């Protein structure tokens, strides 16, 4: 670990954001400009320190023992700083003229600073404080329009899930402190390396790992406490972008930060596999039935987080981190451009002369995708028996090309079309494995090596998830056709139930209103 005073620079952005959130505010425009400058300062320090870490390795300084800045910190700090700058700039224009612009800007500044401090935390107490502060800041942003009943209900469900997550994390950190007598995360990692070498994991450590996994599941809007994230559309669009591209990743970051502990406790990985895999499939089906673009994006986030947690359960830590980065960048763009989606669709849409691809052609295309992933992955030097999660994610990624492939092998295929679609598939597969290998090399020494899970549960989860996404891809046309009533009875029935999320959120709403019956009055 390299000792350098440059580490002070990483605190410049969060400190400036916290100061602007706490100090008395004047007019909205100057405050928004100052917050933008603070966010840019954080981004500049993130870029500089990421370059330093790439050259010198993990950084430390005796004056800041509560800061841990390694490769994982560098990637996440740079990601959140970049997304935060974009969101702050977008909000500066989006909220112009709103009577609550000043209040919104201060809350946004506080929440962004809390997320950045969470990433920088090298001490369990600071990590927990930033974890809770992020949740409280988001809760206030969700209640920005406090006179809207839907916003209050969503904030209440989020509050309940967050407090359960906080409780699990407090107990887990207490068990770790009791076991090792230190609050320093780097010290915990060193002690866990000794435990791994001994081959014996104490029950207290297994309990701590399970509680950390549970805290991550609750933070990541996973089944069955997922409904709040689909109902936050009453809040301004910049909040949705920051939530889906930044804050929702806190659960994944928690798992990656404590991955050395989770690797020692198979029950915690099993929990992630079961809940994450089921949520990914469940949310993907529901997403296809949604008509509102922001609601569909919310279900997409639930599914993506589920698959990321599945990756963690399979021990594919670099793949999970890559998933977080790519999903954050995509989702920030998707939410901030959601207002233009209709114009974009109108400009790019053209009727397919052959209609929707036949299910047989889709099945043939899916088989081609699976064969491509297996072949390209093997040629890249990977082994299916050692990195099943990497192959699974690659297969699901390439499912997006199935409809293109099916159109390329329609009733009257041409050589040019077939070659073009095959080349596109091979290029995407090769790019995926190359980027994944790059992330694994970048995180070598920061994240633990891949866990080789050959147990029946791991393989069953992989097979079911890949088969489930293949079935969704093949049956997608039938489910979407149900919107217009032109579909088999089973597809129309599935569409009706999936449109309502299998009514899980309805039951959650009833429970919340039963045990929290305070009238949904305006809050300002």
C-alpha positions as CSV (number, residue, x, y, z in Angstrom):
1,X,0.0,0.0,0.0
2,X,1.5,3.4,-1.1
3,X,1.6,6.2,1.5
4,X,0.7,9.5,-0.1
5,X,-0.7,12.9,1.1
6,X,-2.6,13.1,-2.2
7,X,-5.3,11.1,-0.6
8,X,-6.6,14.3,1.0
9,X,-7.8,15.3,-2.5
10,X,-10.6,12.7,-2.6
11,X,-12.3,14.5,0.3
12,X,-12.5,17.8,-1.5
13,X,-15.6,16.9,-3.5
14,X,-17.7,15.3,-0.7
15,X,-16.6,18.0,1.8
16,X,-17.7,20.8,-0.6
17,X,-21.0,19.1,-1.3
18,X,-21.7,18.6,2.4
19,X,-20.8,22.3,3.1
20,X,-23.2,23.5,0.4
21,X,-25.9,21.3,1.8
22,X,-25.4,22.5,5.4
23,X,-24.7,26.2,4.9
24,X,-27.6,28.8,4.6
25,X,-28.6,29.0,0.9
26,X,-29.4,32.0,-1.1
27,X,-30.8,32.1,-4.6
28,X,-31.4,28.9,-6.4
29,X,-29.2,29.6,-9.5
30,X,-26.0,30.5,-7.6
31,X,-26.4,27.5,-5.3
32,X,-26.9,25.1,-8.2
33,X,-23.8,26.6,-9.8
34,X,-21.7,26.0,-6.7
35,X,-23.0,22.5,-6.3
36,X,-22.0,21.8,-9.9
37,X,-18.5,23.2,-9.2
38,X,-18.3,20.9,-6.1
39,X,-19.3,17.9,-8.2
40,X,-16.8,18.7,-10.9
41,X,-14.1,19.1,-8.2
42,X,-15.0,15.6,-7.0
43,X,-14.8,14.2,-10.5
44,X,-11.4,15.8,-11.1
45,X,-10.0,14.3,-7.9
46,X,-11.6,10.9,-8.9
47,X,-9.8,11.0,-12.3
48,X,-6.5,12.0,-10.7
49,X,-6.6,9.4,-7.9
50,X,-7.7,6.6,-10.3
51,X,-4.6,7.3,-12.4
52,X,-2.4,7.2,-9.2
53,X,-4.0,3.9,-8.1
54,X,-3.4,2.4,-11.5
55,X,0.3,3.2,-11.3
56,X,1.0,2.9,-7.5
57,X,-1.6,0.5,-6.3
58,X,-3.8,1.0,-3.1
59,X,-3.3,4.3,-1.4
60,X,-3.2,5.3,2.3
61,X,-2.0,8.1,4.6
62,X,-1.7,8.0,8.4
63,X,-3.7,11.2,8.7
64,X,-6.8,9.5,7.1
65,X,-7.0,6.0,8.6
66,X,-10.7,5.9,7.9
67,X,-10.3,6.1,4.1
68,X,-9.7,3.0,2.0
69,X,-8.7,3.8,-1.6
70,X,-8.0,0.7,-3.6
71,X,-8.9,-0.4,-7.1
72,X,-12.6,-1.0,-6.2
73,X,-12.8,2.5,-4.6
74,X,-11.2,4.1,-7.6
75,X,-13.7,2.5,-10.1
76,X,-16.8,3.2,-8.0
77,X,-15.7,6.7,-6.9
78,X,-15.0,7.7,-10.5
79,X,-18.3,6.2,-11.7
80,X,-20.5,8.0,-9.0
81,X,-18.6,11.2,-9.5
82,X,-19.2,11.1,-13.2
83,X,-22.9,10.3,-12.9
84,X,-23.3,12.8,-10.1
85,X,-21.9,15.6,-12.3
86,X,-24.3,14.8,-15.1
87,X,-27.3,14.6,-12.8
88,X,-26.4,17.9,-11.0
89,X,-26.0,19.7,-14.4
90,X,-29.3,18.2,-15.6
91,X,-31.1,19.2,-12.4
92,X,-29.8,22.7,-12.6
93,X,-31.8,23.2,-15.8
94,X,-34.6,20.8,-15.0
95,X,-35.6,22.4,-11.7
96,X,-35.2,26.0,-12.9
97,X,-38.3,27.9,-11.8
98,X,-39.5,25.3,-9.3
99,X,-40.4,26.9,-5.9
100,X,-38.4,24.1,-4.2
101,X,-35.3,24.4,-6.3
102,X,-33.1,25.5,-3.4
103,X,-34.3,22.7,-1.1
104,X,-33.9,20.1,-3.9
105,X,-30.4,21.2,-4.7
106,X,-29.3,21.0,-1.0
107,X,-30.9,17.5,-0.6
108,X,-29.2,16.4,-3.9
109,X,-25.9,17.7,-2.7
110,X,-26.2,15.9,0.7
111,X,-27.2,12.6,-0.9
112,X,-24.4,12.6,-3.5
113,X,-21.8,13.5,-0.8
114,X,-23.1,10.6,1.3
115,X,-22.7,8.1,-1.5
116,X,-19.2,9.3,-2.2
117,X,-18.3,8.9,1.5
118,X,-19.8,5.4,1.5
119,X,-17.4,4.5,-1.3
120,X,-14.4,6.0,0.4
121,X,-15.1,4.4,3.8
122,X,-12.3,2.3,5.3
123,X,-13.9,2.1,8.7
124,X,-17.0,0.2,9.7
125,X,-18.5,3.1,11.6
126,X,-18.0,5.6,8.8
127,X,-19.4,3.0,6.3
128,X,-22.5,2.5,8.5
129,X,-23.0,6.3,8.9
130,X,-22.7,6.9,5.2
131,X,-25.0,4.0,4.5
132,X,-27.7,5.4,6.7
133,X,-27.2,9.0,5.5
134,X,-27.6,7.9,1.9
135,X,-30.9,6.3,2.7
136,X,-32.2,9.3,4.7
137,X,-31.2,11.7,1.9
138,X,-32.9,9.6,-0.7
139,X,-36.0,9.4,1.4
140,X,-36.2,13.2,1.6
141,X,-35.8,13.4,-2.2
142,X,-38.6,10.9,-2.7
143,X,-40.8,13.2,-0.6
144,X,-39.9,16.3,-2.5
145,X,-43.5,16.6,-3.6
146,X,-44.9,15.7,-0.3
147,X,-48.5,16.4,-1.2
148,X,-48.6,13.4,-3.5
149,X,-50.0,10.2,-1.9
150,X,-48.1,7.9,-4.2
151,X,-44.8,9.6,-3.3
152,X,-45.5,9.2,0.5
153,X,-46.4,5.5,0.1
154,X,-43.3,4.8,-1.9
155,X,-41.1,6.6,0.6
156,X,-42.7,4.6,3.5
157,X,-42.0,1.3,1.8
158,X,-38.4,2.4,1.1
159,X,-38.1,3.6,4.7
160,X,-39.1,0.1,6.0
161,X,-36.8,-1.8,3.7
162,X,-33.9,0.6,4.5
163,X,-34.3,0.3,8.3
164,X,-34.4,-3.5,8.0
165,X,-31.2,-3.2,5.9
166,X,-29.6,-0.9,8.5
167,X,-30.4,-3.4,11.3
168,X,-28.9,-6.3,9.5
169,X,-25.7,-4.3,8.8
170,X,-25.4,-3.1,12.4
171,X,-25.6,-6.7,13.7
172,X,-23.2,-7.9,11.0
173,X,-20.6,-5.2,11.9
174,X,-21.0,-5.9,15.6
175,X,-20.2,-9.6,15.0
176,X,-17.1,-8.7,12.9
177,X,-15.9,-6.3,15.6
178,X,-16.4,-8.9,18.3
179,X,-14.6,-11.6,16.2
180,X,-11.6,-9.5,15.2
181,X,-11.5,-6.5,17.6
182,X,-11.0,-3.9,14.8
183,X,-13.2,-1.5,12.9
184,X,-10.7,-1.1,10.1
185,X,-11.8,-2.7,6.8
186,X,-8.3,-3.3,5.6
187,X,-7.5,-5.0,8.9
188,X,-10.6,-7.1,8.6
189,X,-9.5,-8.2,5.1
190,X,-6.1,-9.2,6.5
191,X,-7.7,-11.2,9.3
192,X,-10.1,-12.9,6.9
193,X,-7.1,-14.0,4.8
194,X,-5.8,-15.8,7.8
195,X,-9.2,-17.4,8.4
196,X,-9.3,-18.5,4.7
197,X,-5.9,-20.1,5.1
198,X,-7.0,-22.0,8.2
199,X,-10.0,-23.4,6.4
200,X,-12.3,-23.1,9.4
201,X,-15.1,-20.4,9.4
202,X,-16.7,-19.6,12.8
203,X,-20.5,-19.5,13.0
204,X,-20.3,-15.8,13.9
205,X,-18.6,-15.0,10.6
206,X,-21.1,-17.1,8.7
207,X,-23.9,-15.1,10.4
208,X,-22.2,-11.8,9.6
209,X,-21.9,-12.8,6.0
210,X,-25.6,-13.8,5.7
211,X,-26.6,-10.5,7.3
212,X,-24.5,-8.5,4.9
213,X,-26.0,-10.4,2.0
214,X,-29.5,-9.7,3.4
215,X,-28.6,-6.0,3.8
216,X,-27.5,-5.9,0.2
217,X,-30.7,-7.6,-1.0
218,X,-32.9,-5.1,0.9
219,X,-30.9,-2.1,-0.5
220,X,-31.1,-3.4,-4.0
221,X,-34.9,-3.6,-4.3
222,X,-35.1,-7.3,-4.6
223,X,-38.2,-9.6,-4.3
224,X,-40.4,-9.3,-2.3
225,X,-39.5,-5.8,-1.0
226,X,-39.0,-4.3,-4.5
227,X,-42.2,-2.4,-5.0
228,X,-41.0,1.0,-3.7
229,X,-38.6,1.5,-6.6
230,X,-41.5,1.2,-9.2
231,X,-43.4,3.9,-7.5
232,X,-40.8,6.7,-7.2
233,X,-41.9,8.4,-10.4
234,X,-43.5,11.2,-8.4
235,X,-40.1,12.5,-7.7
236,X,-38.1,14.7,-10.2
237,X,-36.3,12.9,-13.0
238,X,-32.8,13.8,-11.7
239,X,-33.6,11.8,-8.5
240,X,-34.6,8.7,-10.6
241,X,-31.3,9.0,-12.5
242,X,-29.2,9.2,-9.4
243,X,-31.2,6.4,-7.7
244,X,-31.0,4.0,-10.6
245,X,-27.5,4.8,-11.7
246,X,-25.8,5.3,-8.3
247,X,-27.6,4.8,-5.0
248,X,-29.1,1.4,-6.0
249,X,-25.6,0.1,-6.5
250,X,-24.8,0.5,-2.7
251,X,-25.9,-3.1,-2.1
252,X,-23.6,-4.4,-4.8
253,X,-20.7,-2.3,-3.5
254,X,-21.3,-3.7,0.0
255,X,-21.0,-7.2,-1.3
256,X,-17.8,-6.4,-3.3
257,X,-16.2,-4.6,-0.3
258,X,-16.8,-7.6,2.0
259,X,-16.4,-10.3,-0.7
260,X,-13.5,-11.9,1.3
261,X,-16.0,-12.6,4.1
262,X,-18.7,-13.8,1.8
263,X,-16.4,-16.3,0.1
264,X,-15.9,-18.0,3.4
265,X,-19.7,-18.5,4.0
266,X,-21.5,-20.5,1.4
267,X,-25.0,-19.8,2.9
268,X,-24.6,-16.1,2.1
269,X,-23.7,-16.9,-1.5
270,X,-26.7,-19.3,-1.8
271,X,-29.0,-16.6,-0.5
272,X,-27.8,-14.3,-3.3
273,X,-28.1,-17.0,-5.9
274,X,-31.7,-17.8,-5.0
275,X,-33.1,-14.4,-4.4
276,X,-31.1,-12.6,-7.1
277,X,-31.8,-15.2,-9.8
278,X,-35.5,-15.4,-9.1
279,X,-35.8,-11.6,-9.0
280,X,-33.9,-11.2,-12.3
281,X,-36.4,-13.5,-14.1
282,X,-39.5,-12.2,-12.4
283,X,-38.7,-8.5,-13.1
284,X,-37.7,-9.2,-16.7
285,X,-41.1,-10.7,-17.4
286,X,-42.9,-7.8,-15.7
287,X,-40.8,-5.2,-17.5
288,X,-42.0,-6.4,-20.9
289,X,-45.6,-5.7,-20.0
290,X,-45.2,-2.1,-18.9
291,X,-46.4,0.8,-21.0
292,X,-44.8,3.8,-19.1
293,X,-41.2,4.2,-20.0
294,X,-40.0,5.1,-16.5
295,X,-41.9,2.2,-14.9
296,X,-40.4,-0.2,-17.4
297,X,-36.9,1.2,-16.6
298,X,-37.6,0.7,-12.9
299,X,-38.4,-3.0,-13.5
300,X,-35.3,-3.2,-15.6
301,X,-33.2,-1.9,-12.7
302,X,-34.8,-4.6,-10.4
303,X,-33.9,-7.3,-12.9
304,X,-30.4,-6.0,-13.5
305,X,-29.7,-5.7,-9.8
306,X,-31.0,-9.3,-9.4
307,X,-28.6,-10.6,-12.0
308,X,-25.7,-8.6,-10.5
309,X,-26.4,-10.2,-7.1
310,X,-26.6,-13.6,-8.8
311,X,-23.1,-12.9,-10.2
312,X,-21.9,-12.2,-6.6
313,X,-23.5,-15.4,-5.4
314,X,-21.5,-17.3,-8.1
315,X,-18.3,-15.6,-7.0
316,X,-17.9,-13.7,-10.3
317,X,-16.8,-10.5,-8.5
318,X,-15.1,-8.7,-11.4
319,X,-18.1,-9.5,-13.7
320,X,-20.5,-8.0,-11.0
321,X,-18.4,-4.8,-10.8
322,X,-18.4,-4.6,-14.6
323,X,-22.2,-5.1,-14.6
324,X,-22.6,-2.2,-12.1
325,X,-20.5,0.2,-14.2
326,X,-22.2,-0.6,-17.5
327,X,-25.7,-0.6,-16.0
328,X,-25.1,2.7,-14.2
329,X,-24.0,4.5,-17.4
330,X,-26.9,3.1,-19.4
331,X,-29.5,3.8,-16.8
332,X,-28.4,7.4,-16.2
333,X,-28.7,8.0,-19.9
334,X,-32.0,6.2,-20.2
335,X,-33.7,8.2,-17.4
336,X,-32.3,11.6,-18.4
337,X,-33.4,11.0,-22.0
338,X,-36.7,9.4,-21.2
339,X,-38.6,12.6,-22.2
340,X,-37.4,12.2,-25.7
341,X,-38.0,8.5,-26.1
342,X,-41.2,8.9,-28.1
343,X,-39.5,11.2,-30.6
344,X,-36.6,8.8,-30.9
345,X,-38.9,5.9,-31.5
346,X,-40.8,7.7,-34.1
347,X,-37.7,8.7,-36.0
348,X,-36.1,5.2,-35.9
349,X,-39.2,2.9,-36.2
350,X,-39.9,1.1,-39.4
351,X,-42.4,-1.7,-40.0
352,X,-40.8,-5.1,-40.5
353,X,-42.1,-6.6,-43.8
354,X,-42.2,-10.1,-42.3
355,X,-43.8,-9.2,-39.0
356,X,-42.5,-10.7,-35.7
357,X,-40.0,-13.5,-36.1
358,X,-41.4,-17.0,-35.8
359,X,-40.7,-18.8,-32.5
360,X,-38.8,-21.5,-34.4
361,X,-36.4,-18.9,-35.9
362,X,-36.0,-17.3,-32.4
363,X,-35.2,-20.7,-30.9
364,X,-32.6,-21.3,-33.7
365,X,-31.1,-17.8,-33.0
366,X,-31.0,-18.5,-29.2
367,X,-29.1,-21.8,-29.9
368,X,-26.7,-19.8,-32.1
369,X,-26.1,-17.3,-29.3
370,X,-25.3,-20.0,-26.8
371,X,-22.9,-21.7,-29.1
372,X,-21.2,-18.4,-29.9
373,X,-20.8,-17.6,-26.2
374,X,-19.4,-21.1,-25.5
375,X,-17.0,-20.9,-28.4
376,X,-15.7,-17.4,-27.9
377,X,-15.4,-17.8,-24.2
378,X,-13.4,-21.0,-24.6
379,X,-11.1,-19.3,-27.2
380,X,-10.6,-16.5,-24.7
381,X,-9.0,-18.9,-22.3
382,X,-12.0,-19.2,-19.9
383,X,-13.4,-22.5,-18.6
384,X,-17.1,-23.0,-18.2
385,X,-16.4,-25.2,-15.1
386,X,-14.5,-22.4,-13.4
387,X,-16.3,-19.2,-14.6
388,X,-19.9,-20.2,-15.2
389,X,-21.2,-16.8,-14.1
390,X,-19.1,-15.1,-16.8
391,X,-20.5,-17.4,-19.5
392,X,-24.1,-16.9,-18.2
393,X,-23.9,-13.2,-18.3
394,X,-22.4,-13.2,-21.7
395,X,-25.2,-15.5,-22.9
396,X,-27.9,-13.2,-21.5
397,X,-26.1,-10.1,-23.0
398,X,-26.2,-11.7,-26.4
399,X,-29.9,-12.5,-26.1
400,X,-30.4,-8.9,-27.1
401,X,-29.2,-9.9,-30.6
402,X,-31.6,-12.8,-31.0
403,X,-34.3,-10.9,-32.8
404,X,-31.6,-9.4,-35.2
405,X,-30.4,-13.0,-35.8
406,X,-33.9,-14.3,-36.4
407,X,-34.6,-11.6,-39.0
408,X,-31.3,-12.5,-40.6
409,X,-32.3,-16.2,-41.1
410,X,-35.9,-15.5,-42.2
411,X,-37.6,-17.3,-45.0
412,X,-35.5,-15.7,-47.7
413,X,-32.1,-15.0,-46.2
414,X,-29.3,-13.4,-48.2
415,X,-25.6,-14.2,-47.7
416,X,-24.8,-10.6,-46.9
417,X,-27.4,-10.4,-44.1
418,X,-26.4,-13.7,-42.6
419,X,-22.7,-12.8,-42.6
420,X,-23.4,-9.3,-41.1
421,X,-25.6,-10.6,-38.3
422,X,-23.1,-13.5,-37.5
423,X,-20.2,-11.0,-37.5
424,X,-22.1,-8.7,-35.1
425,X,-22.8,-11.6,-32.7
426,X,-19.2,-12.7,-32.8
427,X,-18.0,-9.1,-32.3
428,X,-20.2,-8.5,-29.3
429,X,-19.3,-11.8,-27.7
430,X,-15.6,-11.1,-28.2
431,X,-15.9,-7.6,-26.8
432,X,-17.8,-8.8,-23.7
433,X,-15.1,-11.4,-22.8
434,X,-12.3,-8.9,-23.5
435,X,-13.8,-6.2,-21.3
436,X,-14.5,-8.8,-18.6
437,X,-11.0,-10.0,-18.7
438,X,-9.7,-6.4,-18.5
439,X,-11.9,-5.8,-15.4
440,X,-10.6,-9.0,-13.8
441,X,-7.0,-7.9,-14.4
442,X,-7.7,-4.5,-13.1
443,X,-9.2,-5.9,-9.9
444,X,-6.5,-8.5,-9.3
445,X,-5.4,-8.1,-5.7
446,X,-8.4,-6.0,-4.8
447,X,-11.2,-8.5,-5.3
448,X,-10.8,-12.2,-4.3
449,X,-10.2,-14.7,-7.1
450,X,-13.1,-16.5,-8.7
451,X,-14.9,-19.0,-6.5
452,X,-15.2,-22.3,-8.3
453,X,-18.7,-23.4,-7.5
454,X,-19.5,-26.8,-8.9
455,X,-22.3,-27.6,-6.4
456,X,-25.8,-28.5,-7.7
457,X,-27.4,-25.2,-6.5
458,X,-25.0,-23.0,-8.5
459,X,-25.4,-25.0,-11.7
460,X,-29.2,-25.3,-11.2
461,X,-29.4,-21.5,-10.8
462,X,-27.3,-20.9,-13.9
463,X,-29.3,-23.3,-16.0
464,X,-32.6,-21.9,-14.8
465,X,-31.6,-18.3,-15.3
466,X,-30.2,-18.8,-18.8
467,X,-33.1,-21.0,-19.8
468,X,-35.5,-18.5,-18.3
469,X,-34.1,-15.6,-20.3
470,X,-34.1,-17.8,-23.5
471,X,-37.8,-18.6,-22.9
472,X,-38.5,-14.9,-22.3
473,X,-36.7,-14.0,-25.5
474,X,-38.6,-16.6,-27.6
475,X,-42.0,-15.8,-26.0
476,X,-41.5,-12.0,-26.0
477,X,-43.4,-11.5,-29.2
478,X,-46.4,-13.4,-27.9
479,X,-46.5,-11.5,-24.6
480,X,-46.1,-8.1,-26.3
481,X,-48.9,-9.0,-28.8
482,X,-51.2,-9.5,-25.9
483,X,-51.3,-5.7,-25.5
484,X,-53.4,-5.5,-28.6
485,X,-55.4,-8.7,-27.9
486,X,-53.7,-10.6,-30.7
487,X,-52.2,-13.4,-28.7
488,X,-53.0,-16.9,-27.4
489,X,-55.1,-17.1,-24.2
490,X,-52.1,-18.1,-22.1
491,X,-50.2,-15.0,-23.3
492,X,-53.0,-12.6,-22.5
493,X,-53.4,-14.2,-19.1
494,X,-49.7,-13.9,-18.4
495,X,-49.7,-10.3,-19.6
496,X,-52.5,-9.3,-17.3
497,X,-50.9,-10.8,-14.2
498,X,-47.4,-9.6,-15.1
499,X,-48.7,-6.1,-15.8
500,X,-49.6,-6.0,-12.1
501,X,-46.3,-7.5,-10.9
502,X,-48.2,-10.7,-9.8
503,X,-49.9,-8.4,-7.2
504,X,-47.0,-8.6,-4.8
505,X,-46.7,-4.9,-4.5
506,X,-50.5,-4.6,-4.0
507,X,-50.2,-6.8,-0.9
508,X,-47.2,-4.8,0.3
509,X,-49.3,-1.5,-0.1
510,X,-52.1,-3.0,2.0
511,X,-49.7,-4.2,4.7
512,X,-48.0,-0.8,4.9
513,X,-51.3,1.1,5.1
514,X,-52.6,-1.3,7.7
515,X,-49.7,-0.9,10.1
516,X,-48.8,2.7,9.2
517,X,-52.4,4.1,8.9
518,X,-51.5,7.8,9.2
519,X,-53.4,9.8,6.6
520,X,-51.3,10.6,3.5
521,X,-51.3,14.3,4.0
522,X,-49.1,16.9,2.4
523,X,-45.5,17.1,3.8
524,X,-43.5,20.1,3.1
